[in-house]
Amino acid sequence: MKKGSLTATILGMMMLLILLSSGLATFSIVNLSYSLGDARAINASGSLRMQSYRLLFYANSGSDATDEKIKEFENTLYSDALKHSMDWSSPAALKQQYQLVIKNWQTMKSYAKAENSRSYAAAVKGFVDTIDKLVSEMEQHAAFKLRILVISQAVGLSLMLFIAFFTVRFMRRKVAQPLGQMMESAHIIAQGRFDVSIPNSEYEELSALSGALRSTVTQLASLYGKLESQVKEKTQALTQANKELSFLYDNLIMLNSGQLNFDLLRKALMQLKDYEHLHYLRLVIQQDGEEMDMVSATDDWPEGASSTCYPVTFEQQRLGYLEIISDATLNSNLFQNFALMLARSIIIHNASEERQQLALLEERAVIARELHDSLGQLLSFLKIQINLLGKALDEQCRTDKVERQLSEINSGVNTAYAQLRELLSTFRLTVKEPSLGHALEAMLELLRPQTDAEISLDYRLPSHLLAAHQHIHILQLTREATLNAIKHAKAQHIKVSCEKNADNMAVIRICDDGIGLDHIKEREQHFGISIMHERASRLAGEVSFSGNESGGATVTLVFPPQQEQDNG
């Protein structure tokens, strides 16, 4: 439907008012122009009555002025004021009455010229009555024109009032109300509400304004919706980030609040699994080529299933990876941060273990120096004194009993000195590598030149599994057992293996193909054997000695990781 123009409509109404007022003014002017001679015509017709009676006087006197008065009468009778009675706008009765007066005048004129005063006097009253009727017709015609003027003005004014009233109602209904609704809609929009109804209009100007406002509302609603969506997304993202930070912070506090072990790692993984609603989650720890170790948040792991891995890396040092099986979309940022947190915790734990190792070694080095400076010098002095005593004895004093006693004293001092040197070697054992496997290999490398036997190491323990003090005890016990195999077992092959059994216990085995358990039974009361038992008890474990089916003996140390009874 084609819309009209509001401007053209209002202009048409204004033009109608202008034309109506102009028409009324024109009609009034025309009416007045035709009414200008009415008063002169009435006066002229009135003077005809007086001149009719005046001619009666001159007709009786026989005066020469009669012709002059007749001429004067005719000048008035045919004057322009009275000739208007014959215009097209004059009524027929007025025209007939004017012609009747002219006709009767011809009779009256003949009487006056003939100076027939009697006939003139007899006819003058009827002639005057005819003139009076002409005057009455003129007055009625003038009154009629005045009534027409009044009626036309009243009708025109009524039409103008009606048009003005219609225009006001039209402007109010078609312009004011839509504009008011638009203003109300604009006020509602300003309050942030966009579910408003924009009025339609049948006019182009208001339709254009409504369309512009409707388009603005649509764009604002879309923009506001996008902004609300973005704010909601940002709020959700911040809330999620805050929850993730709280989760990571709580786990970081938990992992660094005590000794890092499998239970803490498993607990952290279980919390991550529940937090992200994962199917399967495990931590695979492997560093520096060591044996792979796994900490799983579930008891079972589906082999061959597709998984996602996140490396546990700190400053280019790879410590392992997180392995995840889940159907849902993974929160990569959370898993990367969790992996970084685990890496930091493991690095901090390893650094702490190294510091403890260094402190312990330094303490033992101090003890070793004190023992060397005190007991070592004293035993050396006793050996010298025993030799001097043996040389200083006379032949008379050198009986078999004295020789036997001197030999036993010398043997005891030598044994004590050898045991002291062995103890000092044990105390001076150093752990230069953070990995126990490297430290064991370095220790065995020092022992290889002391024997023709082949010494090998099979190390499959994760470095994070053991504490710093356990490293020292394991090194010392392994060294003692290996030295026993070198010195007394007459073995050709010595194998040291380190692994974790199904019960998550650390197992250290020193296996040889020597003479079996005989040399161990012979040395059961030896100082080194007792030290081995003592170190096993310090590790909250036990050491056992068993024979091999193919010959030789095996020293087995079994203990729980990261546990020991004291700091010795």
C-alpha positions, 0 to 999 in steps of 0.5 A: 500500500502506497503511503501518503505524505503528511506534509501534503495532507497538512498543506491541503488542509491549510490550502482549503482554509485559505481558499475558503477564507479567500472565497468568503472575502471575495464573495463579501467584496462582490456582494458589497460592490453590488450593494453600493448603489442600493442606498442611492437607488432608494434615495432616488426612488424616494425623490421621485415621489416628491418630484411627482407631487411637485409636478402637480403644483407646476401642472396647476400653475401653468408655469414654463418650468414644467418642462424643466421639472419633467426633465429633472424627473426623468434624469432621476428616473433613468439615473444609474442608481435606478438602472441597476434595477435592470441588472441580471442579479436583480429579481424579476419583481424589481425589474417589473416594478421599475418598468411599471414605474417607467410606463406609468411615468409616460402617462403622468408625463403626458398629463403634465405636458398637457397641463391637465392638472385634474387627470394628473392629480387623479393619477398621482396617488396611484403613480406614487404608490407604484414608486413606493412599491419600487422602493419596497422592492429595492429595500427587500432586494438590499435586505436579501443581499445582506442576508445572503452575506450574513448567511455566507459568512456564517456558513463560511465561518462554520466551515472554517471552524469545522475544518480547523476542528478536523485538522486539530483532531487529525493532527492529534490522532495522526501526528501527536499520538504516534509521536507520543508513543514514539517518545514513550518508546524512546523513554523505555529504550533509555531504561534498557528495555527493548521489547517496545511496540513502535506504532505504524503510520500511513504517512511517509514522514512518520513511517520513516521516523518509525522505521528509523526508531525500529531499526535503532531498537533492533540494532540496540537490542542486538548490541545490548544482547551481544554485550550481555552475552559477552559480559555473561561469558566474561563473568563465567570465564572469570568465575571459572578461572577463579575456581581453577585458581582456587583448585590449583592453589589448594592442590599446590598447598597440599603437595608442598605442605609435607613430604611429596609421595605417591599418596599425595600425588594420587590424592591430587590426581583424584581431585583433578579427575572429580573436578573435570569429571574425567573417565581415566587419569594418571601421571607417568613419571620418567626422568633422565632415562629412569624406569617409568613410574605411574600414579593413577587416579583409578584402579584400572586403565584401559589398554589401547584406548585413545588418550591425550597427554600433557607434558610435565616439564619445568624449564626444558626438563621433562619429568613425565606427562599427564595422560587423560581419557575422556569423551568431553572437551578438555580444559587445556589451560587447566591441565597445562597449569596442573602439569606445571604445578606438578613439575614445580612440586617435583623439582622442589621436592628433588631440590629439598632432597638434594639439600638434605643429602648434602646436609647429611653428607656434610654432617657425616664428613664431620663425624668421619674427620672427628673419628679419624683425628681421634680414634684413628690416631689412637689406634695407630698409636696403639699399633706402634706401641704394641710393636715397640712392646714386642721388640722391647720384651726380653727372651725370658718374658717372651713366653708362648702365652705372652706371644699369644696375648700380644698377637691377639691384642695386635689382631684386635687393634688391626681389626678395629683399625680396619673396621674404623677405615671401613666406617670412615669410607662409608661416612665419606661416601658422597652422592654427587648426583640427584639420581640414586641410580647415578650415585649407585653406578658411581659407587660401583665404579669405585669398587670395580678396580678391587675385584676381577668379578663383573659388577652390573647394575639394573636400576628401575626405581623412580627418583622421586620414590625415595627420600634423601636419607634413604639414598644414603642408607641404600648406598651404604648398605649396597656398598657393604653387601658388594664389598662382602661379595668381593672379599669373601664370596669369591664370585665371578659376577655380582649384580645389583638390582633396584625395583618396586614390587607389586606392593609398592615396596622398594626392593634392593638385591645384591646377587652373586655367584660365589660360594653361597651363604657360608661366608655370610654365616662365618661373618654373621657377627661381623661389624658390617653385617650388623650395620646392614641390619641396623640400616634396614631397621632405619629404613623401616624395612628388613634385610635378608640373606638367601642362597641361589639355585644356581649357586651364590647368595642374594642379599635382599633389602625390602622397605617402604619408600620415603619412610625411616625411623630416625634421621641417622 
